[in-house]
Every structure is written in C-alpha cells, then in structure tokens.
Amino acid sequence: AITQSSGDLILNVDSDTTLAPDVVSKLALKMRDPAVGAAMGQLKASNQKDTWLTRLIDMEYWLACNEERAAQARFGAVMCCCGPCAMYRRSAMLSLLDQYETQLYRGKPSDFGEDRHLTILMLSAGFRTEYVPSAIAATVVPDTIGIYLRQQLRWARSTFRDTLLALPVLPGLDRYLTLDAIGQNVGLLLLALSVLTGIGQFALTATLPWWTILVIGSMTLVRCSVAAYR
C-alpha cells in the first residue's frame, strides 16, 4: 500500500480506531515542517466505560500521551508514534522501507511493535517525530485481564528490543531522551524485582513487605494523580 500510494503523507489507522473529524488536518499541519517525519495524535479508549480495566487503560493512555509523548515532543523525538493514529512523510517511509519490512526478532520476521520500530528508523534518518494532543483518536482497548496481559507482553518485547535499536540514536538527541529511555526499561525491571522480592519475603518469613508496598504505592500515586484528576 505504501509503494502504491501517491500522496505526500500516509496516515496509519488501526481497524478498531475512530478518528475525530479534524485529525487529518491537524496532523498534516504539523507535517508542513519538512524536518518532521512522523506525528501522532492523542489516544483514548472508545470503550472506556465498559469495565474497571478499560477505565484504568484509558488513564494509562492519558499518561502515555500527555506526559510521556508530550515530554518527548518538546525535544522533537517522540520515541513511539503509536499505530492507532500516526501520520508519516511518504518520501521518508520509502527510504526506510527495506529496513522496515525486514525487521527480525530472534532470527524470525517480527510481527509486533512495528510502530515503535518505524519511529526509531525515522529518528535514525534524522527526522523529527511529534505529538499533536488536539488530534483525538478513540480505539478499542482490552476489557479482560488475559487479553490485556498478552498485549502488554508484546509491547514490553517491543520496548526492550527497539530500545537497543535506539541506542546509537540517543547521543544525537537531547540528554533527556537518554534518561527517558533508561527509565522506561530499568524502571520496569526494578519494579518486577521489588515485587518478586516482596513475594519471597512473604513466602519465607510470613511477614508483609510493608516498605515495598508503601514505596510502590506512593510512586503510583505521584505518577497517576494528575491523570486521575483529569
């Protein structure tokens, strides 16, 4: 479809995503700068009111867009222009198409995380990647834990794999982006280690790891308080 297209810009939309009427015009306006290779809109959960899980995922999307992506966009380097709503410069995509189509994971063709991979390729080629909060896209999110965990496993694989791909790019970007990349990866590993240590303490000593619970809970409240209020 990319090679058969003829326009200057390509809009990527997931099949379960609904766009606001002005999304194309707002993203295209950002793409008027020839230095911009890609731009993404703000994601919301279209089924936000279905379950407690979809409400939490909607909050997670708000955090990912309006804290993480918005901060990265201050430096012109959104690290993942998300698949449900992202616009690309066609000329840039064509120059990266061979690398994009031949992505491997453990020696096999990759079938996940293509949006993050393409974004890193754009940054590697010297293009800026941007976030447009007023371009709203509503997408269907998982409403059961099983589906959610499978989705998160795919995303985690993509994050770790494509962070390695991004390492050569980071020195050419603002130092904040290096800190952000380290935090996204090391933070998750430290959280997992803390939870496993707490479970081990409970299993071996039959005592609750109150300090671990309080620290994780406090960090969660600090991170999510603004999103919960909004």
Salt bridges, closest charged atoms under 4 A:
ASP22 OD2 - LYS26 NZ 2.90
GLU67 OE1 - ARG223 NH1 3.96
GLU68 OE2 - ARG69 NH1 2.68
GLU130 OE2 - ARG128 NH2 2.87
ASP162 OD1 - HIS117 ND1 3.59
ASP162 OD2 - ARG161 NH2 3.06
